[in-house]
Amino acid sequence: MELGSSSIGPCFKAANPPVRISKNTNLTLTRGSQRFSFRVSAVSYKDFSESALEETRKRVALEPSPLQERYSSMTGLDGKTQLQMLAFKSPKIRLLRSMSIENETMQVFDFAGFMEPEYDTPIFCANFFTSANTNIVVLDLNPLQQLTDQTDYQDKYYKNIMSIYHKYDEIFPWGGKLTGESIKFFSPLVMWTRFSSSQEKHNALFSAFLEYYQAWLEMTIQVKEEMEPSQVRANREAQHKYLTWRAQKDPGHGLLRKLFGEEKAKELLRDFLFNGVNELGTKTFIDYFPEYQTEDGTLQNLREHCLLPQIKCACSLAGQDTRLSPERPGFESRQRRFLTLVNDIHICSGQDFLGKNSFLPSSIARFEWCCFGFHIINVGNYLPDIEYQMNSAHSCFEAILTLTIPEM
C-alpha cells in the first residue's frame, strides 16, 4: 500500500518546541599557565523521548518490553556518567527503545523503532551527539530493503514525505560525505548534519525529530500485515542483516567501551540497542558481508573501513618508495607525531594497526608513514571513506604522501 500525502499529511502539526538548554555546566581547564572556560550546552533530550512516546500512546497501545526489566539505568566507570534506557512494544512494533547518556561534557541520544517481521516499514533511527563545541545528528527512516534494488519500496514509503527533508535542509545543511559502506543503509530522507549549539537550532531539531517520528508512526499504523510466508521471511532476514551490521559497526561502540567497559558495551549493542541479532536469525556478520573476510580466512577488524586492497597496495608502494626513507630530514619528528597519533587512535577506538598484517613492507618505518596518512584520512567513523575519494591504490598512496610529508 502506498502511503499517500493525503493520509500522512494531517499528522504533521507544528511541534511546540519545549526543548530547553537545561543545566549549564561551566568547565574550567588549565593549559600551561592559561586558564579558560567553556559552556557545555546540555540539551534536554528527555523531552525528545517523552514527546515521541506521548505521540505514540495517542494512537498505539504501548506496553513495556521485557528488555525494560533488564535495562533501565546504569552508571559509568567514572562514577559520573549516567545512562538511561526505555523499551516498549506494541502489536506491530517489535521494539521501540530509547537510550540517553549524560555527563559533564556531552549528551548522547539514541532512539529507534523496529517492526515485527510481518511488516516492511522502515526503521526509525535518531542518533544525536552533543558536546560543548558541536552537535552531530543522524535522523532517518532507514529502509528495510535496499533502495537501489526496490524502487517500488522507495515510492511506497518516501516519495510523498520528502517535503519533510526539504523543510529542514537549509537550517541543517549536509554534514559531509558519509562512508561508502554505511550510505546503503540510509534513505533519501536522511538528515546528517553538524552544528554549534543554540536555542534556535535545538528547537528546530526537536521539530524535525517529531515530524520524522510522526511520519514513521503513521506508516506503522497504515501498513498492512504481510500474509505471504516468503515475504515475512524476507522482512525478518532484512532486519536481521541491518541489526547485525549495526551491532558490529556502530560508531558508538568506542564511546560505550570507554564509559562502561568492553563487555558491557558489547552487551548493550547486541542485547539492547540492536536487539534481535540473536533472536531473528542465525546468520553471522561474515555471512551477510563476506568482503570483510581476509585471504587467510580470518576477519579483519570489523570497525575498520573495508579498504584492504588499497592499503595492501599502498603499503607495498611504501616499501619501495625512497620518499619515505628514514634518512629524509625531519623524519624523527614526523615519526613522533605518528606514534602519538596511533596511541590516541588506539585509546579511542581500541584498534591496533601495527604488527598484525602479513602484507606489511619490510621497513616498519615506511609502513608507519603509510599507516599515518591512512589514519589522518580515516580517523573517526564520521569522516569520509577513502573509497569515495581514491579510485586507485596509486592515488591513495600519493594522498598519504601529501598528508605525511606536507613539504613534498
Summary of the structure (lengths in Angstrom):
residues: 408
radius of gyration: 23.0
end to end distance: 59.4
largest distance: 71.1
contacts: 1252
relative contact order: 0.11
helix: 44%
strand: 19%
